[in-house]
Amino acid sequence: MTTDETPTSTPTSDEPTPAPAKKWWAVDRRTLGLRGAAAVVLGASVATSVFLFVENKDSKDLLAAQQQAREAACHYGPVLADYDSKNLDSYFTAVLDGATGDWKKQFEATSTELREALTQGEVVSATTDTQCALRSGDEDAAEAIVVIGTTISSLGTEHKAKPGQLSMVLSLRHDADRWLVEKVSSPLPAVPAQ
């Protein structure tokens, strides 16, 4: 053996090298933990997205229903306040067309007396302005406040139109594809304009 030759043996370290199976298990356990955490985060993200989508859809549906109820009330209020004693058939038809429940029964029950009173007094009422707002509502029922500016003439006013105001609360019910009025409350009497 010459002095230039180096030994061919490899140096040994004091630490034992881990067995290949133990090293694989440690890496796999860590990977599984990360994958499990990622799956939980992904699942929570999907669940949150679905929840927010459903909530947003419900919110949009509710807002659309409330808007439709308000529009129905804004349309129906003037129907109640716009009539001419010389042509009451179209008035009664229009009122009943937008009515349901107790309000429809009540209006039908008093229509004969109302027709006689309006005809004898030669009453003519016209709307000049309508303001309405939704007090409360969901997808099935709503309550709206309607304030209507009117002019009314009759025998008592010598057929001169007098301005006034009519305030009412309309309770509406969603029936099939439209909103109908089921109750009319007039908490404030008609106020003559000053």
C-alpha positions as CSV (number, residue, x, y, z in Angstrom):
1,M,0.0,0.0,0.0
2,T,1.3,3.4,-1.0
3,T,1.0,6.5,1.0
4,D,-1.0,8.2,-1.8
5,E,-3.9,5.8,-1.5
6,T,-6.8,6.7,0.7
7,P,-8.9,4.3,2.5
8,T,-12.0,3.3,0.6
9,S,-14.3,2.9,3.5
10,T,-16.8,5.6,4.3
11,P,-16.8,7.4,7.6
12,T,-19.5,6.5,10.0
13,S,-21.5,9.0,11.9
14,D,-22.6,8.7,15.5
15,E,-26.4,9.0,14.6
16,P,-28.1,6.0,13.1
17,T,-29.8,6.6,9.8
18,P,-33.6,6.2,10.1
19,A,-35.1,3.3,8.5
20,P,-36.8,4.1,5.2
21,A,-40.2,3.1,6.4
22,K,-40.2,5.4,9.4
23,K,-39.1,8.3,7.3
24,W,-41.9,7.7,4.8
25,W,-44.5,7.5,7.6
26,A,-43.4,10.8,9.1
27,V,-43.6,12.6,5.8
28,D,-46.9,10.9,5.0
29,R,-48.4,11.9,8.4
30,R,-47.4,15.5,7.8
31,T,-48.9,15.5,4.3
32,L,-52.1,13.9,5.5
33,G,-52.4,16.5,8.2
34,L,-52.0,19.3,5.7
35,R,-54.4,17.7,3.3
36,G,-56.9,17.2,6.0
37,A,-56.6,20.8,7.1
38,A,-57.0,21.9,3.5
39,A,-60.1,19.7,3.1
40,V,-61.7,21.2,6.3
41,V,-60.9,24.8,5.0
42,L,-62.3,23.9,1.6
43,G,-65.4,22.3,3.1
44,A,-66.0,25.3,5.3
45,S,-65.5,27.7,2.4
46,V,-68.0,25.8,0.2
47,A,-70.6,25.6,3.1
48,T,-70.2,29.3,3.7
49,S,-70.6,30.1,0.0
50,V,-73.8,28.0,-0.2
51,F,-75.2,29.6,2.9
52,L,-74.4,33.2,1.7
53,F,-75.9,32.3,-1.7
54,V,-79.1,31.1,-0.2
55,E,-79.3,34.1,2.2
56,N,-78.7,36.5,-0.7
57,K,-81.4,34.8,-2.8
58,D,-83.8,34.9,0.1
59,S,-83.0,38.6,0.6
60,K,-83.5,39.4,-3.1
61,D,-86.8,37.5,-3.0
62,L,-88.0,39.3,0.1
63,L,-87.0,42.7,-1.4
64,A,-88.8,41.9,-4.7
65,A,-91.9,40.8,-2.8
66,Q,-91.9,44.0,-0.7
67,Q,-91.5,46.1,-3.8
68,Q,-94.4,44.3,-5.5
69,A,-96.6,44.7,-2.4
70,R,-95.8,48.5,-2.2
71,E,-96.6,48.9,-5.9
72,A,-99.9,47.1,-5.5
73,A,-100.9,49.3,-2.6
74,C,-99.9,52.4,-4.6
75,H,-102.1,51.2,-7.4
76,Y,-105.1,50.2,-5.3
77,G,-105.3,53.3,-3.1
78,P,-106.3,55.6,-6.0
79,V,-108.8,52.9,-7.2
80,L,-110.7,53.4,-3.9
81,A,-110.7,57.2,-4.1
82,D,-111.5,57.7,-7.8
83,Y,-115.2,57.4,-8.7
84,D,-118.1,59.2,-10.3
85,S,-121.7,58.6,-9.1
86,K,-122.8,58.5,-12.8
87,N,-120.6,55.5,-13.6
88,L,-120.2,53.4,-10.5
89,D,-120.2,50.0,-12.2
90,S,-116.6,50.3,-13.3
91,Y,-115.7,51.6,-9.8
92,F,-117.2,48.6,-8.0
93,T,-115.6,46.2,-10.5
94,A,-112.1,47.7,-10.0
95,V,-112.4,47.7,-6.2
96,L,-113.5,44.1,-6.1
97,D,-110.9,43.0,-8.6
98,G,-108.1,44.0,-6.2
99,A,-109.9,42.7,-3.1
100,T,-109.8,39.5,-1.2
101,G,-110.9,38.0,2.2
102,D,-112.7,40.2,4.7
103,W,-112.3,43.4,2.7
104,K,-114.0,41.9,-0.3
105,K,-116.9,40.5,1.8
106,Q,-117.3,43.8,3.6
107,F,-117.3,45.8,0.3
108,E,-119.7,43.5,-1.4
109,A,-122.0,43.6,1.7
110,T,-122.2,47.4,1.8
111,S,-122.0,48.1,-2.0
112,T,-125.8,48.6,-2.3
113,E,-125.9,51.3,0.4
114,L,-122.7,52.9,-0.9
115,R,-124.1,53.1,-4.4
116,E,-127.3,54.7,-3.2
117,A,-125.4,57.3,-1.0
118,L,-123.0,58.2,-3.8
119,T,-125.8,58.4,-6.4
120,Q,-128.1,60.6,-4.3
121,G,-125.3,62.9,-3.3
122,E,-124.0,63.1,-6.9
123,V,-120.5,62.5,-5.6
124,V,-117.5,62.7,-7.8
125,S,-114.0,62.0,-6.3
126,A,-110.7,62.2,-8.2
127,T,-107.2,61.6,-7.0
128,T,-104.6,64.3,-7.4
129,D,-101.6,62.7,-5.6
130,T,-100.7,59.4,-4.1
131,Q,-97.9,58.6,-1.6
132,C,-97.4,55.2,-0.2
133,A,-94.9,53.3,1.9
134,L,-94.5,49.7,3.1
135,R,-94.9,49.5,6.9
136,S,-94.0,45.8,7.0
137,G,-94.0,42.8,4.8
138,D,-92.6,39.4,3.8
139,E,-93.2,37.2,0.8
140,D,-96.8,36.4,1.7
141,A,-98.3,39.4,3.5
142,A,-97.6,43.1,3.8
143,E,-99.0,46.3,5.3
144,A,-98.8,49.6,3.5
145,I,-99.7,53.2,4.4
146,V,-101.3,55.1,1.6
147,V,-102.0,58.9,1.6
148,I,-104.1,60.2,-1.3
149,G,-104.8,63.7,-2.3
150,T,-108.3,64.1,-3.6
151,T,-110.9,66.5,-4.9
152,I,-114.5,65.8,-4.1
153,S,-117.6,67.4,-5.4
154,S,-121.2,66.7,-4.6
155,L,-124.6,68.3,-4.1
156,G,-123.3,69.5,-0.7
157,T,-120.4,71.4,-2.3
158,E,-122.7,72.7,-5.1
159,H,-120.6,70.6,-7.5
160,K,-117.5,72.6,-6.8
161,A,-114.5,70.4,-6.3
162,K,-113.0,70.7,-2.8
163,P,-109.5,69.4,-2.1
164,G,-109.0,66.8,0.6
165,Q,-106.7,64.0,1.8
166,L,-107.5,60.4,2.6
167,S,-105.1,58.3,4.6
168,M,-105.4,54.5,5.0
169,V,-103.6,51.4,5.9
170,L,-103.9,48.5,3.5
171,S,-103.2,44.9,4.5
172,L,-102.2,42.9,1.5
173,R,-101.9,39.1,0.9
174,H,-99.9,37.5,-2.0
175,D,-102.4,35.4,-3.9
176,A,-101.0,33.3,-6.8
177,D,-99.2,35.9,-9.0
178,R,-100.4,39.2,-7.5
179,W,-101.0,41.1,-4.3
180,L,-104.6,41.6,-3.2
181,V,-106.0,43.9,-0.4
182,E,-107.6,41.9,2.4
183,K,-108.2,44.7,4.9
184,V,-108.6,48.5,4.7
185,S,-108.2,50.7,7.8
186,S,-108.7,54.4,7.7
187,P,-107.2,55.6,11.0
188,L,-107.3,59.2,9.9
189,P,-110.4,60.9,8.5
190,A,-110.3,62.8,5.3
191,V,-108.7,66.1,6.0
192,P,-109.8,69.1,3.9
193,A,-106.9,71.1,2.5
194,Q,-106.4,74.5,4.0
